[in-house]
Amino acid sequence: MNSLAGIGKLDRARLAEMIRGTEGCVSVADASAILKVSPSEAAKMLSRWAKKGWLNRIKRGVYIPVPLESRTADVSLEEPWVIATKLYSPCYVGGLSAAEYWGLTEQIFRTVTIMTAQKPRNREPAIRGTKFLLRTVPQKAMFGLKTVWKGRTKILVSDQARTLTDLLSDPGLGGGIRPTADLLVNYLGSDKPDIDLMLDYAKKTGNGAVLKRLGFLLETYAPGQKDIIDACRSLLSKGNVRLDPQLEPDSLVTRWRLWVPKSWQKTREKK
């Protein structure tokens, strides 16, 4: 347990003022603006407070505050989405984190999935006990997002259709194609599924594998979606891809230009 060192009355007042003026974490720029000091002076203050245990450094120039009433500097992240927005913007919460938020699954996931336009070296960082899974997306792919407010912080979350589109683009985000298929089925059974919107998003991504996987899964689980299935077929790109890049394929479904495992052939035969 890391103990806290005492700080003077002025420092305590400044620290309290800074915490009130931020949400979840603080940067040198934040401290400079709130405390009305130069960036270099703000950086020195933050560094000093971190050494005394009142702040935790999570990235160069970025800190999370330790509650003033705390007796230890070992604190967990209270608002991981806020921290992620601060560290990886432009970004949005996606994958299984977004699926959980929208109620597409009843599972609770401890890892926070963040889709970012940045190219971080560490794609699976752990910050104060919270694990993050980072995926890079181009700036032009920042569409299909909803705004969620955490206190004063604006956070972007992929909407349901975009969440599924991302999972079809990269099944590994959802733990594989089987869990992704389950999420799609849950979406189809929700109050207002918008498969036309999913098709639109799939086309916008420019990833032909999304259309192949979407058409294949709809044909398997929702054959009544004939118009969308036909649209996916008409837009098929050249070349064959795996239904799930993590699984060894057994046969080629030429209709969808998809390599699929034997277990999926059995699934389709049962339908």
N, C-alpha and C positions, 0 to 999 in steps of 0.2 A: 504494500500500500504506500503510495507516494503522499507524504504529508505536505501541508501547505505552510509556507513561510508567511510571517506577518508582513503587512504593508501599511504604510502611513495613511493618515486621514485623507490627505489630498489624493493619493493614488486610489484609495478605496472609493472616493467620490467620483473620480474620473472613470474608474472601471465600471461603477454602477451606471453612470451616464451613458457610457458606450454600450453596455449590455441592453439598456432600455431602447437605444436607438438602432439596434440591429436585430436580426432574426436568425437564431441558430448558429451563425458564425460571423466572424469579423475579419476584414482585410485591412491592410495598411491604409488604403484609400478611405475606407469607412471611418477608421479611427481618426485620420487626419481631418475629415470633414466634420465629424461629430464634436471632436475636442478642439477644433479650430487651431491646430498646430501644423507644422510643416510635415511632409511625408517622412523625412528622415527622423524627426523627433518622434513621430507616431510609431515608426518601426522600432525605435529604441525602447519606447514604452512597452510595446507589445512583447518584445523580446525579454524585457526585465520581468514583466508579469508572468510570462511563461516559465522563466527560470524559478520564480517563486511558487509556481504551481497553480496560479490563478487562471491560466489559459493553457490550452493544449494546442500545439502546432500540428496541423494536419497537412500543410503544404507550405512551401515558401511564401511567406507574407499572408497566410490565411490561418486563423486560429478559431477554436471553439472555446467559449467561456466556461469556466467551472463555477457553478452556482455559489454565490457569496456565502450561503449558509452551509456549504459542503465542508466536510472535515478532511476530504481526500481529493487528490487531483484525478483519481481513477474514475472517470465518468463515462457513460455510454452516450451514443448519439440519440437525442430525443426526436429530432426531425431529419432523418436521412435524406428525404427528398429535397429539403432546403439546402442541405450541405452539398448534395449532388448538383443542384442548380447553380450554386455558387462556384463549384469547382470545374464543372464540365460544360457550362453554357457556351454556345447554344446547344440545348439538349432537351430531351423529353423522357419521361418515365414510360417504359414500354415492356414488351415481353410478358412474362408471367406476373410481374408486378402490376402491370396495367390490367391483365386478365383478372387478377384477384380484386383489384379496385372496382372493376365493372361487374363483378359477381359472376363471371364466366366459370369460376371454379370455387369450391369451398375450401380448397387447400390454402394454408398459410405459408408463405415463402419468406424465409429469412434473408435471402439474397435479393438485393435491389437491382433491377435491370435498368440500365440507363443507355439510351441511344444518343450519341453525341457527334457533333461535327468535328470535334477534336480528334487527334490521333494519339491517345495516351500510350505510353510504353507499357505500363502495367494495366492489363485488361481485367484483372480480378483483384483489385485492391481491397484491403480490409482496414477500415478506419474506426478506431475506438470500438472494436468488437462487431461492427457491422460490415458484412461482405457486400461488395458491389460487383456486378457483371457489366462491363462496358462494351458496346459495339459502335463502330464508327459508321455514320451514314453521311452522304453528301448534303451540303447545305440546301440544295434544291429539293431534297426529300423530306424537308420539315413541313409536311402537310398532314391533314387528317388528325389534328390535335385539338384537345380541349383544355381550357384553363381551369386550374384548381388553385385555390388560395390557402396557404398555410400561414396564418397570421398576416403579415404584410408582404409575404413573398409570393410572387406569381410563379406557378409551376405548370409546365405543359405535360399533359398525359395523352398518349395515343388513344383515339376513340376505339370503340369495339372493332369496327371494320378494319381500321389501320393496324390494330394490335394483331389481328389474325393474319393480315397481309404480311406483316413482319415475320410472324411465326412460320408462314408458308415459304417465305423467302429464305429463312434460316431456321429449320426445324429444331436445331440444337438449342435455340433460345427457349424452347418450350419443353426440353427434355426428350425430344424426338418427335417423329411424325405421329405416333400413336396418341400421346397426350394432346398433340395439336389437333388431331382429328376429333378427340373428345370435346375440346374447347369449341370447335366449329359446330359440332352437333348441339352443344349447349346454346350456342349463339342462334342457331336455326330454330331452337325451341323457345327463344326468349320472346318478349312482348313485341319488339319492333326490329326484327333482323332486316338488314338492308344489303342483300346480296348484290344488287346493282352497284351500290357504292363500293363494295369489295372488288367488283370487276373493274370499276373506274380506278381504284387505287392500284390494283394489280397492273393495269396498263401504264399508270404513271411511274411505277417503279422501274419499268424497262427491263425487268427480270422475267424472262420467258418461263423459268422454272415455276414461278408462282402460278401462272395460268394453267400449267400442266398439272400441278398438284391440286389446285382448286377444282379444276374440271374432273379430275379423277376421284377426288373425295366426294364431290357433289353427286357424281354418277353412282358412287357406292352407297352413300348415306341419304341422299335426297334426290333420287331420280326424277322427282316431279319438277325440279328446277331446270326443265328442259331448255328454256330460252338462254339461261346463263351457261349451261353446259355446252350448248351449240356455239355460243359466243366464244367460250374458251377454246373450243376446237378450231374455230375459224381464225383464231389469233395465234395458233401454235407456232413457235419458232423452230428453226431447224435444230437438229442434234438431239441426242438422248441424254437425259439426266436421271439421277437416282431419286426415288421417292423420298428416301431418307439417306443423306450422305454418310451417316454413321452406321448404316446397316449394309451388309453384303447382299447384292441383288441375286435373284435366281432366274428371273425371266424378264423379257422385255414386253411391255404392253404397247404394241405399235400404235394403237389408237391414240395413246397419249404421249408416246415417245418417252416412256418412263420405265426405268429398271426398278422392279419391285421384288421384295423378298417373298418366298413361298407362302408365308403366313398371310400375306395380304391377298394372294390369289384365293386362299381358302375363305377369307372374309367376304370377298365379292361373290363367291359361289353360294354362300349362305344367304345372301340378300335376295 
